[in-house]
Amino acid sequence: MCSCVRGSRALSPVLLPRLLPQAGFRLPERGLWTSPQCLAVSSQPQPVPSQARVVICGGGIVGTSVAYHLAKLGWTDVVLLEQGRLGAGTTRLCAGIVSMAKPISIECQMASYSASLYQRLEKETGVKTGYVKTGSLCLAQNQDRLISLKRLASRLKVLGISCSIIKPKEVAKLQPLVNIHDLVGALHLPSDAVVSSPDVNHALAVAAAGHGVQILEQTTVQQVVVEKGHVTAVETDRGSIECEYFVNCAGQWAYELGQASEVKVSVPLHGCEHFYLLTKPLQEQVSPNTPVVIDMDGRIYARPWQGGILSGGLEKNPKPIFTEGRNQLEIQNMQEDWDHFEPILSALLRRMPSLDLAEIHQLVNCPESFTPDMRCLMGETPGVSGYYVLAGMNSSGLAFAGGAGKYLAEWMTYGYPTANVWPLDIKRFGNLQSSRTFLRHRVMEVMPLLYELKVPRWDFQTGRQLRTSPLYDRLDTQGARWMEKHGFERPKYFIPPGKDLLSLDQSKTFYKPDWFDIVGAEVKCCKEAVCVIDMSSFTKFELTSTGDQALELLQHLCANDLDVPVGHIVHTGMLNERGGYENDCSVVRLSKNSFFIISPTDQQVHCWSWIKKHMPNDPHLHLEDVSWKYTALNLIGPRAMDVLAELSYVSMTPDHFPSMFCKEMSVGYANGIRVMSMTHTGEPGFMLYIPIEYALHVYNEVMSVGQKYGIRNAGYYALRSLRIEKFFAFWGQDLDAFTTPLECGREFRVKFDKDTNFLGREALLQQRQEGVFRRFVMLVLEDHDTELDLWPWWGEPIYRNGQLAGTTTSSAYSYTLERHVCLGFVSPPPDEEGLPRPITPDLINRGDYEVDIAGQRYPAKAKLYPFSSLFAQQKRRKDDMELSNLQGK
């Protein structure tokens, strides 16, 4: 434990907590750093305006960033309200680190923009922000951590962020305080920085006010008034403000503010205490340019601070706060808890042993808000038009605030941001994640997970079994291992009897996983016999009308033609005005005026919101979420038709049941089963949509009859392998709001020949004329050892002729090809003038491709169509030749 110098004698660690009150003192009134004079706001409460176009709630760095960027985009009628003093919440106590080492690309982009913004703010406003480009060192104590840092370095380089993997000796040169004896390497980011967060907040407020934003302190938002689904006003303790838009940047109180509105808005976040330590200047003072140290294996970070060190961490046993809510105007420095901080302090001293003699300045305890998936909450809420949220920064508020404020301001201005922010979109959550008990338990897992080593396909352990299929217990007893998507339990794979369950559950690796053979057997069964996959988590809507209203709406929303005969299934995208995918779905025409819409699991809130946004206010048109009404079973394999034929006494051959067709049938004793000839994998088979009361009966009958055909359960890992080797793109992984059908080879699913003005048509016509500048491709790794080499998972850089060309979006091992397959987008190099140029099939076919896995490049063959059949034929010929040779011997 740490010591505190008194004279020449170091105090015992045991005595330290008792003696700290004599050694330390509380933070200055304005925060940790000396700030410029307060923003010119009258100490006397000003009257609130009667109306504004936008009202922002929250005067921390997130709220002022939104105000600043709206002002930059030309918004003038903006009011920012702060219930206490500007920047007196978490912003005042922020550790001041701006690092770009973030787990997903959009977060890296936000942090990179924030760093550049904070650097130029001083010149723009004349307000010193304390910006110092220190760089940072992300340390690795083991090879797995080093692999994760190498993977991160590859992704950062794609974004143009300078970084390098360095050896322990280089760490010691850059930060001599660091003990390197147990390190295997580190990631060095020279452009990372530290700032004074209160001063950055002040600078943003000064700039926003200079552009006409009105800032009012000591003004509490009581509720947001909503009429006919739209924001109309904000009621405060000092009067009402009529407005068109409201932005909830209330930080810790964003959840309570959402619940306090006339129409409750779900903002799923929860607070935890966060601790960091300040030392007095060391005997040999720490230079302000010294790199920030992030030791995730030790759960600590450390940065220079006034000649000493500021160090905190993310402990394994966080302390949730404010579960019951708290009407607290300003977040004061909460109680010190040295017993709780001791593990972090011990880790700090192991990493920087010379701090043992440092004098303590203060232990700071401030709240931070965390979300259920460790990503911030951004965007327009699904239930209320004009109500936007930007909150839940997961202890990275300073790093994200600049970029997040920019993207949200663009969203409000143009209707969409300039980058794909779906991983952060608040519509990825629904009301099911708004339970305070769920949030409290989940954030106790989330906070330590931020520093945990996360290998591919890890799963949350808390908040589970929230949404389950009626078959959950039945499948669980048969060895199902589960993952969670949008709160829904889905089977990954099934462990055969006799396998070591514990070792499989604890298997964590970037290499070949322990479930490899299990999934391989499921894939083999899908191709040779028949498998059952419970896919009940899919989003399912029914759209009905008394007249042609349902068809007219879908023809407007969907790129493909929905005016098909009853019973036909149409794969289609729902596009935005730019031609990008807002949803990718299958639509069944159940009757002349009734449609069944099937979408990905995590599209439940987003897709509903998108359809409702474009639905006319017509009492004869009705949209219903029927996700909970149906259990979905996917019967995959050549013997699927035999199983169903035996259970229904109906021929299931292609002559009687053509592809992409739906019939309502009896299966076993159960009536009203919607049977569809598709599997989402390219393999033969059927999807069964079963009313939930019949689910267990139908499943038991299918498994019973299927025994003679070699039936077995399978999971989503097998499904993933099958769909990727067939070159099937999935929304949220491969497709997003910036991907058009022309870029991913789906022009045949666009009704260009129909005289229908669907959303995105003009953009697609223009793109078809000008050409596409990137293309979805399939890459098969050629010189890659599945047993010994690191596996591709997603996000790996793609190189063409030695130049960066794109990134992978999803990857899987193909048991058919016996190789890894990656899907992703590639773009051609710019022309002689540096301008982007259209990509052609010839250009793709003539390139030499490589996929970068943690810094190691592997050659790959690129194609624009699935070529599993080609490899299968080659393998059969090879097997025949080997058999002939054996027979010859």
N, C-alpha and C positions, 0 to 999 in steps of 0.2 A: 504493500500500500504506500501511498505518497507520504512524504514528510514535509514539514514546514520548518524553515530555519528560524531559530531564535538565538541570536548571538552566534556562536560557533557550533552549537549543538543541535542536531536534528531531533525533532520530537518523535516519540513513538507513534506508530500508526494507530495504536489503540486510543491514544489521547487526542489524536487530531480532531475528531468531530467535536469534542468538548471545548477545545481551545480555538476553533475556527472563528467564533464570534469576535475574538480579540484580534484576529489577524486580518479579517476581511471586512468589507462594507458593501452596502447595496449599490445597485446601478445608479448612475446619474439620472436625473429626471428625464432627459431626452433620450436616454438609451446608452449604448456602450461607447459610442463615438461622439466627438464634439460635432454638432451640426450647425449649419448657418442659422441665421435668425429665422424665427418661425414665419411660415407663410402669412402674408398680410391678410389675416382673417380677424375680424373684430371679436374681442373677448365677450362683447355683448351679443346674445343670440340675434341673428338677423331674421327677418320675416322670410318664410319660404315662399317661392313664387307660386302663383296659382296654377301655372301650367309649364310644361317642358316637353320636349320630344322624347328625351331619355332621362330616366332617373337611375343612378348607380348607387347601390347601398354598399358601403364599405370603403373606408379611407386608408386601407393598407396598401401595400405595393401592388397588389393585384388590381384593386379598384382604380388606383391612380393610373396604372398602365392602360386599362381599358379607356379611361377618360382621355388620356394623352393620345392614344391611337385613333379614337373617334374624332378628336379635334384635328389630328393630322389629316384625316380623310375628309375633312370639311364640315363635320357636324358642329353646330354652334349652340343649339338649344339643349345643352346637357347640364344636368345638375348632379353633383356627387354629394351624398349625405354620409356623415360619420356620427355614430351615436356618442362617441367620446371626443378624443382629440385625434387629429390626423396622424396616422402611423403609430398609434399608441398600443396596438395589439401585438400579434406575433411579429410583425415587421420590426418593432422596436428591439426585440430580443433575438433577431435572426443572427446566425453565426457568420453570415456574410460571404459564403463560398459560392462561386459560380463555376460549376464543373459541367463539362459536356459529356462526361462518361455516364451515359444513361442507357437503360436496357433496350429501348426501342427507338427507331429512327426519328419519329416525329418529336420525341422528347429531346433528342440530340439537336435537332434543328431549332427547337425553341430555345434551348440553352445557348446555342451558338449565336442566335440573334440577340438574346438578352445581353450576352457579353459585349457584343459590338455596340448595342444601344447604350449600355451603361458607360462605355468608354467615351462615347461622343457627347453624352448628356452635359458634361461640364462645359464644353465649348458652346453648346447650344443654349444653355441656360445661365451660365456663370456660377452655378452652384457646384461646389466641390462634392464629388461622390465617393471619394476614398478609393477610387479604382486603382488597383495594382495588379499587373499581369505577373502572377507568381508561378504559373504552371502548377501541375499537380502530379503526384505519384500514387498510382493504384497498385498496392503491393499484393504479391502472391506468395502464400506460405506453402502451397502444394501445387502439383502438376495440373490438377483439375481446375483450380482457380486460374492458373496461367493460361490454360486452354480457353477458358471463358474470356479472359482479357485479350487473347489473340483474336478470338472471334469478334469481340467488340472493336478491336483496332481495325480489322478488315472493313467493318461497317462504317466506322468513322471516316476512313479514308475515302469511301464512296461519296460521303457528304462533303468532302473537301476539308475536313478537320484534321489538322496536323497532329500526329501521334506516333509513338514508336514503342516497341517492346525492348526493354533494357535489362541488363544484368544487375545483380545485387551490388557489385562494386560501383557501378554508375549511380545507383541510388545513394550510396554513401557519399559520393562526391557532391551530389545535388543537395542532400539534406544530411549533414554530418551527425545530427542527433539520432538518426534512425539506426537501431540495432539490426544488422542484416544477417545474423548468423543462421536464421531459420528461413530465409527467403530463397525462392527459386527464380525470381524475376519480378518485373513490374511493368506497368503501362505508364508511359510519360506523355502527358498532354501539356505542351508548352504554352498553349493559349488560355488555359484556365486562369481564373482571377479571383481576387477578393475585393469586396467593396464595403462601404458603410450603408447598410440597408435603409436606416432612417434618412440618410442624406439622398440616396437614390429616390426614395419615396417623395422627399421634399422637392427634388429636381423635377420629377414627373408632374407633381402638382403645380409647380411654378409654370412649367411649360403649358400644361393643360389650361390653367387659368389665363395665361397669356393669349390663348386661342379662344377665349370666351367661355370656358367651362366655369360654372358657378359652384363653389365648394362651401358647404355648410357643415360646421361642427356642432356638437351637442344637439343633434337631431336624430331621434330614434324612429325608424320605420316600424309601424305597428302592423300593417297588413297591406297587401296588394289587392286592389279592387279589380275584379274580372267580370266582364259582361259578354255573354254569348261566346265564351271561349277566348276572348281577347283582353289583354291588359288595357285598362282605361284610366286608372289613377293609383296613386300611392298615398296611403294615409300615414301621417307622422304625428308625433306628440305635439307638433306645433302647426298643424294644419294639413290640408289635403293638396296634392299636386296632380293635376290631370296630365296624363302622358300616354305615349304610344308604346314605349319600350321600358322594360325594367330589367336591370342587371343585378343579380344576387352575387355579390363579392364579399359576403359577410364572414368568410373564414369559418372560425369555430361555430358561429351562430347561423350558418347558412341552412343547416337542417331545420332549426327552430323557426327561422324566418319562412322557409318553405311551408312548414306545417301551419303557420299562423295566417296564411293567405286565405281568402274566401274559398278559392278552389285549391285544395292542398297540393303542393308540389313536392315530389320526392327528391331530396338531395342527399344521397346516401354517403354520409361521412360521419366520423366520430373522432373525438379528441383523445390524445394521450399526452402524458407528461414527457417532456424531453429535457435532458440534462446536459450541460457542458460546463467545463471548468476554465477559469481564467487564472493565469499565474501573473505574478509581478515580473518585471523585467529580469531576465536571467543574468548571471554574473557576466557571461559573454552574451551580450544582447543578440536576440534573433533578428536577422535582417528582414525588413518588410517584404523583400523579394524572394524569401525562402519558399520553396514549393509547399503547397498543401499536401499533406499525407493522408491517404485513405486506405486503411488496413481493414478490409471487409472481413477477413478471416479472424481478426482480433476484435471486430465490431467497433472500431474507433476511427475518428478523423482528428486531424490536428492542423492548425494553421498559425502563422505568425500573428501576434497581437501586442502591439506597443512594447516591443523588445522581449516579450515573453511568448507564451503559447496559449491558444484557445483550443480546447480539446473536448470532444463529446463522443457520443456513440449511440448505437441502437441496440439496446439490451435485449436479452432473450425473454425477460419477464416484464414487459411494459406495464405501465399503470394507466388504465383508461380513466378519463375524467368527464365530467359534465354529462353523464348518461341521462340524468334526470333533467338536464337543461339548466341554464343559469343566466339570469338577466344581469350580466356583468358588463359595465360600460367599458372598462379598460382592463386588459390582462396584466395584472401586477405580477411581480416576481413572486412565485409561489414558494412554498416551504422547501428548504433544503432537505435532502434525504441522502445522507452519506452512506448509510447501509445499502441503499438501493444502487448508488453510484459506484460502490466499491469494485464490482467486477470490471467495469469500464476503466476505472482508475488503475487497477492492477494490470490490465491489458496495455494501457498507455505506458506504464513504467517498464513493462517488458519490451515494448517497442522503442521507448526513449528513456533508457535507464538513468541518464544524467539529470532527468527532471526530479529525481528522488530528493534533491536538495533545494528544489524550487519553492519559493514562498507562494502561498495561495492568496489570490486576490478575491475570488468569489466563486461559489458554485451557483450557477444559474439554472432555474427550473422554469421552463415556459411550455405552454401547450402547443401542440402541432395537430393538425387534422389529417386523418388518413381515410382512404376509400377502400371498398371491398376487394379491388384488384390491383392496388398500388399505382393506379393511374388517375390523373386529375379529372375533374368533371367540367365539361365545356359544352356550350351550345344552347339551343332553344329547347325548352322543355316540351315533352310530347303532348301534354294536356292543355297548355295555355299558350296561345300565340302571342309573341312579343315578350315572353318571360324568358330571359337568358340567365345562365348560371356560369360562373367561373370560380371554382373553389376546390378544396380537397387536394392540396399540393403535395401531400406525403413527404413533408420535410424538405421539399425542393422549391418552395415558393419563390425565393429570390432568383434561382436559376431559370425557372419557367415563366415568371411574371411578364417579362418583356415580350417573349415570343407568343405566349398564350394571349396576352392582351391584344397583340397585333392580329392574331388569327380570329379572335372573337369580334374585333372591330370590323375586319373584312367580312365576316359572316353576316353581321348586322347590316353592312353597307351594300354588299353585292348579292347576298343570299347564300353565299358559300365562301369558305376560306380558300386561300391559294395553295393549300397543301391538304393531303388526306389526313383528317383528324379523327377518323372513325374510332381508332383505339381509345380516344379521349371523349367521344361524344356521350353526353349524359343519357342518350337514348339507348345505350347498350345495357342500361339498367331499367328496371321497372319498379312497381310498388312492392314487389316481393322482397326487394333488398332494403326496404325502409324500416324494418323492425329494429328497434333499439337493442334488443337482446342479440339479434344477429350481428348488428354492427359492432357492438361491444366485444363480442367473442371474435369476430373476424379481424378487427384491428389489432387485437392482442397477438394474432398470428402475422398480420401484415407488417407491423413495425419491425420485428426481427428479420422477416423475410427479405426486406430491402437489402440487407447485407449478406443473406444466406447465398450459398452457391446453388444456383438453379440450373440443373441439367435439363435437356429437352424433355418435354412432356411431363413436367412435375404437376402436382395437383394440390389445391388447397385442402386442408384437413378439417377446418372449422366450417360451420354453417352448411353442413352436408345433409343429404337426405331430405332436402327441403321440397323438391318436386321429384316424384318418382312415378314410374310406370306401374300399373296394376301387377305387372309380372316381376317386380323388383325382388321380392323375397324368393320367388321360384328360381330366378336366375342366379341370385346370390348363393343359394344352396348348391348350385351346379358349378360353382367356381368362378363366377363373374368377378372381374376386377374393374373398379369403377372410376370414371372421371366425371367432372361436372361442367356443364355448359349452360349458362343463363339460369343457374340454380337447379338444373335438371340432371339427374344421375343417368349416365350412359355407359354401357359396357365397353371396356377397352379390348378385352380378350377374356378367354375362359381357361382357367388352369386345369389341365387334365388331372384325374385322380393319381395320387402318388408323387406329384411334384412338390418341391419344397416351397410352401407358400411364403414363408418369412423371407427367404432370400430373394424371391421375385418381387415382393412388396418393397424391399429395401434396395433393389437394384437401381443404381443411379450412375449414369455414364454418358460420355460424349461418343463412346465407341459402340461396338455391336452390343445391343442390350440382351438381357437374359430371356426376354420374351420372344426372341427372334424365331426360334423353332416352333413355338406355340402359334404365333400368327401365321407362319408359313403353312402349318397344317390346316388352319382355317381357310387360307387362300386356296390351297389345293382342293379342299372340299367344295369351295364355291365354284371352282372350275370343273370339277369332275363329278360331283354328286349334288348335294343341296345343303345350304346353310340357312339359318334363321338369325337375323339381326333385329333387335328391338330398337326401332327408330322413332319411338313415340314423342321424342323431344321436338321434332319438327314443328314449326309454326304452321297453323292451319286456320284459314279464314273461309267464310262463306259469304259471297256477295249475291244478293237477290234483289229482284225488282218486279213490279207488276207489269211493266212494259219493257222497252228496249234500253232502259236507263243503265242497267248493269253492263250490258255489252258496250254501250257508248262510252262509259267511263273507262272500261278496260282497253278499248281500242285507243283511247286517248293516252292512257298510262303506259301501255305495253308496246314494245317495238315489234313484236311478232303479231300475226293475225289471229285474233280470237274468234272471228266469225267462222267457226268450224262446225261440222255436224255434232249433235249431242253424243257424248261418250268419248270424244276425242280429247287427247292430252296435248298441250302446247307448252314447250319450253320457251321461256321468254324473259327478257330483261325489262324492268321498269327503269326508264332512263330519266336523267335530269335534262335541263335545257342545253347543257354542254355535250349531251350524248353519253354521259357516264352512267354506270350502273348504280342506281339507288337500291335496287333489289334484283335478285335473280331467282326466278321461281318457276314452278310447274303449275299450270292452270288447267283444270278439268271442266268441261262444259257438262254439267249435270242435267240440265234441261234448257229450254230456250232462254229462260231468264234467270238461271241459277248457275253460279260458278264456284268451284272449290279451288282455293289458292294455297299452294304448299311452298313454304319458304324456309331458309335456314333457321336453326334454333335461335340464334342471337339476333334475328331480325324481327322478333315478335313485337317489340315496342316501335322500332324504327319503321318497319313496313306498315304497321297500323297507322302510325302518324303520317306517313307519306300518302297513303290512300285517303285518309280523312281530310288531309290538307287540300286535296284536289276534288273531293266529293262535293257535288252541288247540294244545297240545302233542300233536299227533296224527300218528303215523307214516304214516297213510294220506292225509295232506294235504301237498302239496309245492308250493313256490314256487321258480321258477327265473328268474334274470335272463338273458334271451336277447338282450339288446341287441346283442351282438357277433355273433350268429348270422345276422342278417338285414340285408341292404341294403334300404333303403326308397326307392322311386322314386314320385314324385307326378306322374301324367299329368293335366294340367289343360287343359280346353278342349273345345269341341264335337266335335272330330275325334278325341278320345282313344278313343272307342268304335270308330272305324274302324281305328285302328292296332292295337288289341288284337284285334279281330275277325279281322284279316288274319293276325296272328301265332298265333292260337289256333284258328282255324276254328270259333269259337263266336260266336253272335250276342250282342252286348253292349248291345243296345237296352234301354231301361227295362222293356219287357215281359218280356224274358228275364233281365234282371239288374237287379232293382229297387234303388232307393236304400237305402243303409245295409245292404248285404248283402255277405257274404264267401263266395267260392268258392275252393277249391284247384284250380288249373288248370295246364296246360302253356302256356308262352309261348316260342315258338321251339322249341329242342330241350330246354329246361329244364322239368323236372317239379316239382311241389310248390310252385308260386308261390301265395302267398295274395293274391288280388286282391279289393280292397274298393272298393265304389262310394261313395267319399267323398274329399274333397280338402282339408278343413280351411279352405276358403275360401268355400264357398257356390257355387262354379262347378262345372259338370259335369266328371266325370273319375273317375279311379281311383287308389287307392294300391296299389302292388305291394310286397309283402314277400317278398324273394328270398333264399334261402339264399346265403351269401356266395360260395360256389364258382361260382355261376351268374351273379353280378352283372354281370361284364363282358360275358358273352355276351348276356344279356337287354338290357342297355343298348345294345349295338351293334345288335342286331336292331331294337329300338324306334326308334333314330335312323335306321337304314337304311330301314325301311318307312315311317317318318314323313316322309321327305323329300317325298314327293308331297302330303302334307297340310300342309306348311309348318312342320314341327316345328323347335323350337329349345330350347336350354338356358335356364333361368331360375334366379333365386336367391331368397333369403329377403326381399330388399327388395320384390320384386314380390308375394310371398306376403303380406307385411305390408300392403301397400296394398290388396290384394284382400280380406283378412279384415276390415280396419277399415271399409272402405266397406260391407261386409255386416253390420257391427255384431256381429262375432264377438269375444267376450272371451277372453283368454288368461290362464292361471294364471301368477302371478309378475309380470305387468304390470298386468292389470285385476282379477284375482281373487286373494284371499289368505285367510288364516285368519280374518279378520274380516268377510268378504263372504259373504252367504247367497244361495241361489238366488232368493229372493223379491226381493232388492234389485237383481238384475241380470236380471230378466225371465225366469227359468228355472224358474218354478213348474211348468211342464208336464213338467219332468224330475224331478219328485219324486213318489214313489209314495204319495201321501196316501190313495188309494183302496184300498191293499193293507194287510192286517192284519199288517204287518211292522215290528218295532221296530228300525229302522235308527238308526245314530248320528246325532244331531242332530234327530230327529223331534220331540221334545217342544219344543225351542227354536223350530223352524219353525212348529209348531202355535200356539204362543204368539205368535210374530211375525205370523202370518196373522190372528190375532184382534185384536191391538193395532194392526197396521199397520206399514209400514216407514217409517223416518225418513230414509232416503237412497235414491237411485235412480240406477241406471246409465243414462246418456243418451248420445246421439249428437249432436254439435254440428258443424254445417257453417259455416265462416267465410264471411261474406257480403261484407264490404267489405275484402278482403285481397288485396294485389297479390303474386302468387306470385313475380314477377320482382324486385321491389324491397323488399318488406317482409321482416322477420325471420320465420322459420318457427316454428310450434309443433312441439315434439318430445315432451315429456311433462312433467308436474309444473306446468303453467301454472294459475294461479288462474282459477276460473270465477265470474263475477258475474251475479247475477239481480236485475234492477231496481235496479242500483247497489250491491247488497249482496253480500258474499262468500258464495258458495253451495257451493263445493267446488273440486276440482282435476282436471285431466286426468290420465289414467293411460297413455294411448298416443295417438299422432297419426300421420297419414300423409297424403300428397297422394293424392287420388282422381283417377285419370286418366279415370275415367268421368264424374264430376261436374265435373271441371276445377276443383276447389276443395279446400281442406284440410278434413279430417275429424278431429275430436278425440273420443275416448271418455273418459268420466269420470263421477264421482259428484257429485250435487248434493243438498243438503238444504234444506228450507224454513226461513224465519226462525222463531224461537221465537214462542210465543203471548204473550198479554198478560202472563202471569205469568212469562215468561222460560223456560218449559219447552219442550222439543222437541215438535214436532207431526208427525203422519204426513204423508207426501207422497203426493199423488194425481196421476193423469195430467192432470187439469184444471189443477192448480196448476203443473205443468211446462209445459203448453201455453200458459198465459196469461202466462208470464214473458218479459221482454226480457233476452236473455243476451249476455254479452261474455266473451271470453277474453283474459286479460292475458299478453302476450308481452313480457317484459323491460320492463314498465312501460307499454306501449302497449296500450290495450284495443281489441279488434276485435269488432264485432257478430257474433252467431252465431244460427243457427236450431237449436232443440233438438227432438229427437224421441225416442220410445221404441221405434222400430222403424226398420229400414233404409229409406231412401227414395231409393236409387240409381235404382230403376226410374222413379220420378216425375221425377227430373231428366233421366234418359235420354230419356223421352218428350218433356219440354219442349225438350230440345236437338234432338231429331229434328224437332219442329214448327218450331223456329227455323230449322234448316237448310233445311227444306222451303220456308219462307217466303222465305228469302234466295235459294234457287234459283228460286222463282217470280218474285221481283223481277228477278233477272238475266235470266230468260227474257222477262219483260215488256219489258225494255230492248232 
